[in-house]
């Protein structure tokens, strides 16, 4: 904060103990920041001193919604869900006395100067802290101003609130995580807008009415989010938003959300974005998302891609779509890759050599970024720099036993792998492998995931994708490029784990027999060319003999994991979607019936070809005892 700003803050009139009078000029950024800081200090004082808020009077948002002028075609149940979620948030006990009671007297659209009074006088209601902050922001600004400054003002307010809380209650301050902030703003924004409209009635400014109308048309998305998307797309605040719509996509290759096209029109601009809302259809998938997956993907796009770009690695970042907005565990907005010629294949497909070569090239760009960035920072700092040390919370490996919703699925998957081997006695017989040999080998290969897919002291590490199945890869129609998406399982480990899993998971045995070594060589050559272009001595930091050794080290993990994936992903797409959308089928086939899922897939010739090829690879690993 500047000295001038601090001096102006000290000039705020504290008329009496517990009462602060703040003059605010409409659309004046510094005045509004002063107001929000004073509010944050006031709220922090209450939060750190109050003991029991279980019986305090709370704002009844239900009445606000019931009195709102809602279009007939808008599902009122959606707003009721919002209010119910707001009320549930109140149960966390983070409540403050509302100070916005007197503001209603000055809520007139033509008001230019406000004398805001923040007072300790006995309040009528207690609310979540963000409610008052949003009420003040919308009271003392208009839509064009909020288009430019809303995101920064909200961040400013939360930062001040946390800073005040840290002085006396660190635990309380730590509750205001980025995801909790996003949740508060997302839920309270429509409530605040409707509250103001109810108060002003026919005097509500036209631009706010338009904002509220857009919410009724697209309740999954707040207009303030669209501002951020356009700002990041254009690199400028100079735009005039005309309209935006969400259109659901017909296909769904993922299991953790709803996919839409976001069409945005502004004066002189028109864009279509791919938008993902993380709303898992089943309880186990919801747990899956909440098990650190969404925060990791947010970290990757919000933090890692930004610092790679800042360090001049922009030319390498076309391995994935550009992300224009990320709200933790809720929303992500990207460039629409389909409009650029990329295609989403159903996961029961395999890739031929040409397509695999494109994916390998993109993977090489992705992995090279970690090595180049660490080299740049090590030279700058004069000491070795390791991304894992900086971002351990996001890059530590999450093995299957940590993914609570999936642990039982994978355990049952091991039983299904053993059953698959029973369906292929020729594979085990030709290698003289007994049923006991297979059982021990499968278990050992699986448990290698726990000890091997981690930060290595032996091999070079990079940020790995960790989940390169076909649903997370978009090849181009002409097989000249490929994109990697869904970075929810990023981890820091040897790059061979990504490469080997990609090859075993996406190809047939025939393709591997013909092109495995060629793909390995292409990957290594592509990585080292990029390192050399950025002045990194690849012979020292990424020697080929060490890389090839790491590929052999990763092989058993990749083969067994590919079987665990493919015996599900290579099911008929409609049936596979039901497995993750229908609770009963999800429970029966993935938990209760150990063999029925395999029997259904085994009827399909392509399923048998893919799985038999992987079983041959696994049998070779078990026979060689290379696990």
C-alpha positions in Angstrom: 0.0 0.0 0.0 1.3 3.5 -0.9 2.1 6.0 1.8 -0.5 8.4 0.3 -3.2 5.7 0.6 -2.2 4.9 4.2 -2.4 8.6 5.1 -5.8 8.9 3.5 -6.9 5.9 5.5 -5.8 7.6 8.7 -7.9 10.6 7.9 -11.1 8.5 8.0 -13.5 10.0 10.6 -13.9 7.8 13.6 -16.8 9.8 15.0 -17.3 7.7 18.2 -16.0 4.5 19.6 -17.0 1.7 17.2 -18.3 4.0 14.5 -16.4 4.9 11.3 -17.6 7.5 8.8 -16.1 7.0 5.3 -16.7 9.5 2.5 -16.8 7.6 -0.8 -17.0 9.1 -4.3 -18.8 6.8 -6.7 -16.4 4.9 -9.1 -13.4 6.2 -7.2 -11.0 3.2 -6.9 -9.0 4.5 -3.9 -12.1 5.5 -2.0 -13.7 2.1 -2.5 -10.4 0.4 -1.3 -10.5 2.6 1.8 -14.0 1.5 2.4 -13.2 -2.2 2.0 -10.2 -2.0 4.2 -12.2 -0.3 7.0 -14.9 -2.9 6.6 -12.3 -5.7 6.7 -10.8 -4.3 9.9 -14.2 -4.0 11.5 -15.2 -7.5 10.5 -11.9 -9.0 11.7 -12.4 -7.4 15.0 -15.8 -9.1 15.5 -14.6 -12.4 14.1 -11.7 -12.6 16.6 -13.7 -11.5 19.6 -17.0 -13.2 19.3 -17.5 -16.6 20.9 -20.9 -18.0 20.0 -23.0 -17.0 17.0 -25.3 -20.0 17.0 -28.3 -18.0 18.2 -27.7 -14.6 16.6 -30.3 -13.4 14.1 -29.3 -14.2 10.6 -30.4 -12.5 7.3 -33.3 -14.5 5.9 -32.3 -14.7 2.2 -35.3 -16.9 1.5 -37.5 -13.8 1.8 -35.4 -11.9 -0.6 -35.7 -14.6 -3.2 -39.4 -15.0 -2.7 -39.9 -11.3 -3.3 -37.6 -11.2 -6.4 -39.0 -10.5 -9.8 -38.0 -13.8 -11.5 -38.8 -14.6 -15.1 -41.4 -17.3 -15.6 -39.0 -19.6 -17.6 -36.3 -19.5 -14.9 -36.2 -22.5 -12.6 -36.9 -21.0 -9.2 -35.4 -24.2 -7.7 -32.0 -23.0 -8.8 -32.2 -19.9 -6.7 -33.6 -21.9 -3.9 -30.5 -24.1 -4.2 -28.3 -21.0 -4.0 -30.1 -19.8 -0.9 -29.8 -23.2 0.7 -26.1 -23.3 0.0 -25.8 -19.8 1.5 -27.6 -20.9 4.6 -25.3 -23.9 4.9 -22.3 -21.6 4.6 -23.7 -19.7 7.6 -23.5 -22.9 9.6 -19.7 -22.6 9.5 -20.0 -19.9 12.1 -18.1 -17.2 10.1 -20.7 -14.5 10.6 -20.4 -10.8 11.3 -23.0 -8.1 12.2 -24.2 -6.5 9.0 -23.3 -2.8 8.6 -25.3 -2.2 5.5 -28.6 -1.3 7.2 -28.3 2.5 6.6 -27.0 2.1 3.1 -30.5 1.5 1.8 -31.2 5.2 2.4 -28.6 6.2 -0.2 -29.1 3.4 -2.7 -30.1 5.7 -5.5 -28.7 5.4 -9.0 -27.9 9.1 -9.4 -26.0 9.3 -6.1 -22.4 10.4 -6.7 -21.1 10.7 -3.1 -21.7 8.5 -0.1 -21.0 8.9 3.5 -20.7 5.2 4.6 -21.0 4.6 8.3 -19.6 1.3 9.7 -21.0 1.1 13.2 -20.9 -1.2 16.2 -24.4 -0.3 17.1 -26.5 -3.5 17.8 -27.2 -5.0 14.4 -30.4 -6.4 13.1 -28.8 -9.3 11.4 -25.5 -11.3 11.1 -24.2 -12.3 7.7 -21.2 -13.8 5.9 -18.5 -11.1 5.7 -18.6 -11.2 1.9 -22.2 -10.0 1.8 -21.5 -6.6 3.1 -18.4 -6.3 1.0 -20.3 -7.0 -2.2 -23.2 -4.8 -1.2 -20.8 -1.8 -0.8 -19.0 -2.5 -4.1 -22.3 -2.6 -6.0 -23.6 0.5 -4.1 -20.7 2.8 -4.9 -19.9 1.7 -8.5 -21.5 1.2 -11.8 -21.2 -1.7 -14.3 -18.4 -0.2 -16.5 -16.3 0.4 -13.3 -17.0 -3.1 -12.0 -16.1 -4.6 -15.4 -12.6 -3.2 -14.9 -12.1 -3.4 -11.2 -14.5 -5.9 -9.6 -12.0 -8.9 -9.5 -9.3 -6.8 -8.0 -11.5 -5.2 -5.4 -12.8 -8.6 -4.2 -9.2 -9.8 -3.9 -8.2 -6.6 -2.1 -10.9 -7.1 0.4 -10.2 -10.7 1.1 -6.4 -10.0 1.4 -7.1 -7.2 4.0 -9.5 -9.4 5.9 -7.0 -12.2 6.1 -4.2 -9.9 7.0 -6.2 -8.5 9.9 -7.2 -12.0 11.1 -3.7 -13.3 11.0 -2.7 -10.9 13.7 -4.9 -12.6 16.3 -6.4 -15.8 14.8 -4.3 -17.6 12.3 -6.6 -20.6 12.1 -9.5 -18.4 11.2 -7.5 -16.6 8.6 -6.4 -19.9 7.0 -10.1 -20.8 6.4 -10.3 -18.2 3.6 -8.6 -20.3 1.0 -8.9 -19.5 -2.7 -11.6 -22.1 -3.2 -13.6 -20.8 -0.2 -13.3 -17.2 -1.5 -14.5 -18.3 -4.9 -17.4 -20.2 -3.4 -18.5 -17.2 -1.3 -18.4 -14.8 -4.2 -20.2 -17.2 -6.6 -23.0 -17.9 -4.2 -23.5 -14.3 -2.8 -23.2 -12.4 -6.1 -26.8 -13.2 -7.3 -28.2 -12.7 -3.8 -26.6 -9.3 -3.6 -27.8 -8.2 -7.0 -31.4 -9.4 -6.4 -31.3 -7.7 -2.9 -30.3 -4.4 -4.5 -32.9 -4.7 -7.2 -35.6 -5.4 -4.5 -34.6 -2.3 -2.7 -34.4 0.0 -5.7 -37.4 -1.6 -7.5 -38.1 0.6 -10.5 -35.0 2.7 -10.0 -32.5 -0.1 -10.6 -29.9 1.0 -13.2 -30.4 -0.6 -16.6 -26.9 -2.1 -16.6 -27.6 -3.9 -13.3 -30.9 -5.2 -14.6 -29.2 -6.5 -17.7 -26.6 -8.2 -15.4 -29.4 -9.8 -13.4 -31.1 -10.9 -16.6 -28.0 -12.6 -17.8 -27.8 -14.5 -14.6 -31.4 -15.8 -15.1 -30.4 -16.9 -18.6 -27.1 -18.6 -17.5 -27.2 -19.3 -13.7 -24.1 -21.4 -13.8 -22.0 -18.3 -14.7 -21.8 -14.8 -13.2 -21.3 -11.9 -15.6 -18.3 -10.9 -13.6 -16.7 -14.2 -14.6 -17.3 -13.3 -18.3 -15.4 -10.0 -17.7 -12.4 -12.0 -16.6 -12.5 -14.3 -19.5 -12.7 -11.5 -22.0 -10.0 -9.5 -20.3 -7.6 -12.4 -20.4 -8.5 -13.3 -23.9 -8.0 -9.7 -25.2 -5.3 -8.6 -22.8 -7.3 -5.4 -22.2 -10.2 -3.9 -20.3 -11.3 -2.0 -23.3 -14.4 -3.9 -24.5 -18.1 -3.6 -24.4 -19.9 -6.8 -23.5 -23.1 -7.4 -25.6 -24.3 -10.9 -24.6 -23.1 -14.4 -23.6 -24.8 -17.8 -23.7 -23.9 -21.3 -22.5 -24.7 -24.3 -24.7 -24.4 -27.8 -23.4 -22.2 -30.1 -25.4 -23.7 -33.3 -26.6 -20.7 -35.5 -25.7 -19.0 -36.1 -22.4 -15.7 -37.9 -22.2 -15.0 -36.9 -18.7 -16.4 -38.1 -15.4 -16.2 -35.0 -13.2 -18.3 -32.3 -14.8 -20.6 -30.7 -17.3 -19.2 -29.4 -20.6 -20.5 -26.3 -22.4 -19.7 -23.9 -25.2 -19.6 -20.3 -23.9 -20.4 -17.9 -26.7 -19.4 -14.4 -25.9 -20.3 -11.3 -28.0 -18.8 -7.9 -27.5 -18.6 -4.9 -29.8 -16.1 -5.8 -32.5 -15.5 -9.3 -31.0 -17.0 -12.7 -30.9 -15.6 -15.8 -29.3 -16.5 -19.4 -28.4 -14.9 -21.0 -25.4 -14.9 -24.5 -24.0 -16.3 -24.4 -20.4 -16.1 -27.1 -17.8 -18.2 -27.1 -14.7 -17.0 -29.6 -12.1 -20.3 -31.1 -10.9 -19.7 -34.8 -10.6 -22.8 -37.0 -11.1 -22.1 -39.5 -8.3 -21.0 -39.3 -4.7 -17.8 -41.2 -5.4 -16.9 -38.9 -8.3 -17.6 -35.9 -6.1 -15.2 -37.3 -3.5 -12.7 -37.9 -6.4 -12.8 -34.2 -7.3 -12.5 -33.1 -3.8 -9.5 -35.3 -3.2 -7.1 -32.5 -4.2 -7.7 -33.0 -7.9 -9.4 -29.7 -8.8 -6.9 -27.7 -6.8 -4.1 -29.3 -8.7 -5.6 -28.5 -12.1 -6.2 -24.9 -10.9 -2.6 -24.7 -9.7 -1.3 -26.0 -13.0 -3.1 -23.5 -15.2 -3.2 -20.6 -12.8 0.4 -20.9 -11.5 2.6 -23.1 -13.5 1.5 -22.0 -17.0 1.8 -18.4 -15.9 5.4 -18.7 -14.6 6.4 -20.7 -17.7 5.0 -17.9 -19.8 6.7 -15.2 -17.7 10.1 -17.0 -18.2 9.8 -16.9 -22.0 8.6 -20.4 -22.6 5.5 -19.3 -24.5 6.5 -21.0 -27.7 6.4 -24.4 -25.9 3.0 -24.0 -24.2 0.8 -25.0 -27.2 0.7 -28.5 -25.8 -2.5 -27.5 -24.1 -5.4 -25.1 -24.5 -5.1 -21.6 -23.1 -7.1 -21.2 -19.9 -8.8 -17.8 -19.4 -10.5 -18.4 -16.1 -10.2 -21.0 -13.3 -12.4 -21.1 -10.2 -11.2 -23.9 -7.9 -13.4 -27.0 -7.9 -16.1 -25.2 -10.0 -15.3 -23.7 -13.3 -12.6 -23.6 -16.0 -12.8 -21.7 -19.4 -10.5 -22.6 -22.3 -10.0 -21.9 -26.0 -12.4 -24.1 -27.9 -10.0 -26.7 -29.5 -12.7 -28.3 -31.7 -12.9 -25.0 -33.7 -9.2 -25.3 -34.3 -9.5 -28.8 -35.8 -8.9 -31.0 -32.7 -11.2 -33.8 -32.0 -12.3 -35.6 -28.8 -12.2 -39.4 -29.3 -14.2 -41.8 -27.2 -11.7 -43.6 -24.9 -12.4 -47.0 -26.5 -10.3 -46.0 -29.4 -6.6 -46.5 -30.0 -4.1 -44.3 -31.8 -2.0 -45.3 -34.8 1.7 -44.4 -35.1 1.1 -41.0 -36.8 -1.3 -39.8 -34.1 0.9 -41.2 -31.3 3.8 -39.3 -32.7 1.9 -36.0 -32.4 1.0 -36.8 -28.8 4.6 -37.6 -28.0 5.7 -34.3 -29.5 3.3 -32.4 -27.3 4.3 -34.3 -24.3 8.0 -33.5 -25.0 7.1 -29.7 -25.0 5.3 -30.1 -21.7 8.1 -32.0 -20.0 10.8 -29.7 -21.4 9.2 -26.7 -19.7 10.0 -28.1 -16.3 13.7 -28.7 -17.1 14.2 -25.4 -18.8 12.5 -23.5 -16.0 14.5 -25.2 -13.3 17.7 -24.4 -15.3 16.8 -20.7 -15.7 16.0 -20.4 -12.0 19.0 -22.3 -10.8 21.3 -20.0 -12.8 19.5 -16.9 -11.4 19.6 -18.1 -7.8 23.1 -19.5 -8.0 22.0 -22.8 -6.5 19.9 -25.8 -7.7 16.2 -25.0 -7.9 13.6 -27.8 -7.8 9.9 -27.2 -8.6 9.0 -30.0 -6.1 10.5 -28.0 -3.2 8.5 -24.9 -4.2 5.2 -26.6 -4.8 5.2 -29.8 -2.9 1.6 -29.6 -1.8 0.5 -29.7 -5.5 3.2 -32.0 -7.0 3.5 -34.8 -4.5 2.4 -38.0 -6.1 -1.1 -39.1 -5.3 -1.0 -42.8 -5.7 -4.2 -44.9 -6.0 -4.4 -45.7 -2.3 -4.7 -42.0 -1.6 -7.6 -41.5 -4.0 -10.2 -42.7 -1.6 -13.1 -43.0 -4.0 -11.0 -45.1 -6.4 -9.2 -47.4 -4.0 -11.9 -50.0 -4.0 -12.4 -49.7 -7.8 -8.7 -50.4 -8.3 -8.6 -53.3 -5.8 -11.5 -54.9 -7.6 -9.7 -54.1 -10.9 -6.8 -56.3 -9.8 -9.3 -59.2 -9.4 -10.6 -58.5 -12.8 -7.1 -58.5 -14.3 -6.6 -62.0 -12.8 -9.9 -63.0 -14.3 -8.8 -61.7 -17.7 -5.8 -63.9 -17.5 -8.0 -66.9 -16.9 -9.8 -66.0 -20.2 -6.5 -66.2 -22.0 -4.8 -69.5 -20.9 -2.7 -69.5 -24.1 -0.9 -66.4 -22.9 0.0 -67.8 -19.5 0.6 -71.3 -20.8 3.1 -70.2 -23.5 5.2 -68.6 -20.8 4.8 -71.4 -18.2 3.1 -69.0 -15.7 0.9 -70.6 -13.1 -2.2 -68.9 -11.6 -0.2 -68.2 -8.5 2.6 -66.6 -10.6 0.0 -64.3 -12.2 -1.6 -63.4 -8.9 1.7 -62.5 -7.3 3.0 -60.7 -10.4 -0.2 -58.6 -10.8 -0.2 -57.6 -7.1 3.5 -56.7 -7.2 3.2 -54.7 -10.4 0.3 -52.7 -9.0 2.0 -52.0 -5.7 5.0 -50.6 -7.6 2.9 -47.6 -8.3 3.2 -46.7 -4.6 7.0 -46.6 -4.6 8.0 -45.8 -8.1 5.7 -43.0 -9.3 7.2 -40.5 -7.0 10.0 -38.0 -7.0 13.1 -39.9 -7.9 16.6 -39.6 -6.4 18.0 -41.6 -9.4 16.4 -40.1 -12.5 15.5 -36.7 -13.7 12.1 -35.5 -12.6 9.6 -33.1 -14.3 6.0 -32.1 -13.8 4.1 -35.1 -15.3 0.5 -35.2 -16.4 -0.3 -38.4 -14.6 -3.5 -39.4 -16.5 -2.8 -39.7 -20.2 -5.8 -41.8 -21.3 -7.6 -40.9 -24.5 -10.2 -38.8 -22.8 -7.5 -36.3 -21.9 -5.9 -36.1 -25.3 -7.3 -34.3 -28.4 -5.5 -35.2 -31.7 -5.9 -33.0 -34.7 -8.0 -34.4 -37.6 -5.1 -34.3 -39.9 -2.7 -35.9 -37.4 -0.4 -32.9 -37.4 -0.8 -32.0 -33.7 -2.3 -33.0 -30.4 -3.4 -31.3 -27.2 -3.1 -32.5 -23.6 -6.0 -31.6 -21.3 -7.3 -32.2 -17.7 -4.2 -31.8 -15.6 -5.8 -33.0 -12.4 -3.2 -35.6 -11.5 -0.1 -33.6 -12.0 2.9 -34.9 -10.1 6.7 -34.5 -10.0 8.4 -37.7 -11.1 10.5 -39.1 -14.0 9.0 -38.3 -17.4 9.2 -41.9 -18.5 6.1 -42.7 -16.5 4.0 -40.3 -18.6 5.6 -41.5 -21.9 5.4 -45.3 -21.2 1.8 -45.1 -19.9 0.8 -43.0 -22.9 2.2 -45.6 -25.3 0.8 -48.7 -23.5 -2.5 -47.1 -22.8 -3.3 -45.7 -26.3 -1.9 -48.3 -28.7 -2.4 -51.8 -29.8 0.1 -54.5 -29.3 0.8 -54.5 -33.1 1.6 -50.8 -33.0 3.9 -51.2 -30.0 5.7 -54.1 -31.6 6.4 -51.9 -34.7 7.0 -48.5 -33.2 7.8 -48.6 -29.5 11.5 -47.8 -29.8 10.8 -45.2 -32.5 8.4 -43.3 -30.3 10.9 -43.4 -27.4 13.6 -42.0 -29.6 11.3 -39.3 -31.1 10.4 -38.2 -27.6 14.0 -37.9 -26.4 15.1 -36.1 -29.5 12.2 -33.7 -29.3 12.9 -32.9 -25.6 16.7 -32.4 -26.1 16.2 -30.1 -29.1 14.1 -27.8 -27.0 16.6 -27.9 -24.1 19.4 -27.1 -26.5 17.5 -24.2 -28.0 17.1 -22.7 -24.5 20.8 -23.2 -23.7 20.3 -26.2 -21.4 23.1 -28.8 -21.6 20.8 -31.9 -22.1 23.8 -34.3 -22.0 24.3 -33.3 -18.3 20.7 -32.8 -17.1 18.9 -35.4 -19.3 21.4 -38.1 -20.5 19.9 -40.7 -22.9 21.2 -43.8 -21.1 19.6 -42.6 -17.9 16.3 -41.9 -19.6 16.2 -45.3 -21.3 16.9 -46.9 -18.0 14.0 -45.0 -16.4 11.7 -46.2 -19.2 12.4 -49.8 -18.2 11.9 -48.8 -14.6 8.5 -47.4 -15.4 7.3 -50.2 -17.7 5.7 -52.5 -15.1 3.7 -49.6 -13.6 2.5 -48.5 -17.0 1.4 -51.9 -18.2 -0.6 -52.8 -15.1 -2.2 -49.3 -15.0 -3.0 -49.4 -18.7 -5.0 -52.7 -18.0 -6.7 -51.1 -15.1 -7.8 -48.2 -17.3 -8.6 -50.1 -20.5 -10.8 -52.8 -19.1 -13.2 -49.9 -18.2 -12.4 -47.3 -20.9 -12.7 -49.8 -23.8 -16.2 -50.7 -22.9 -19.0 -49.5 -25.2 -19.1 -45.6 -24.7 -22.8 -45.6 -23.8 -22.3 -48.3 -21.3 -19.2 -46.7 -19.9 -21.0 -43.4 -19.4 -23.7 -45.2 -17.5 -21.1 -46.7 -15.2 -20.3 -43.2 -14.0 -23.7 -41.6 -14.3 -26.0 -44.3 -12.9 -25.4 -44.9 -9.1 -26.8 -48.4 -9.2 -24.7 -49.6 -12.2 -21.7 -47.8 -10.8 -21.9 -49.7 -7.6 -22.8 -53.1 -9.1 -20.2 -53.3 -11.9 -17.3 -51.5 -10.3 -17.7 -52.8 -6.7 -20.1 -55.7 -6.4 -19.6 -57.9 -9.5 -15.9 -58.8 -10.0 -16.3 -60.5 -13.4 -19.5 -59.1 -15.0 -17.8 -56.0 -16.3 -15.1 -58.0 -18.1 -17.7 -60.4 -19.5 -19.6 -57.5 -21.1 -16.5 -56.0 -22.7 -15.2 -59.4 -23.8 -18.1 -59.8 -26.3 -16.5 -57.1 -28.4 -13.6 -58.1 -30.7 -11.8 -54.8 -30.4 -12.0 -55.0 -26.6 -10.4 -58.5 -26.7 -7.6 -57.3 -29.1 -6.6 -54.4 -26.9 -6.8 -56.3 -23.6 -5.1 -59.4 -24.9 -2.2 -57.3 -26.1 -1.7 -55.7 -22.7 -2.0 -59.1 -21.0 0.8 -60.3 -23.2 3.0 -57.4 -22.1 2.1 -58.0 -18.5 2.8 -61.7 -18.8 6.2 -60.9 -20.3 7.0 -58.6 -17.4 5.9 -61.3 -14.9 7.9 -64.0 -16.7 11.1 -61.8 -16.8 10.5 -60.9 -13.1 11.3 -57.3 -14.2 9.1 -55.8 -11.5 
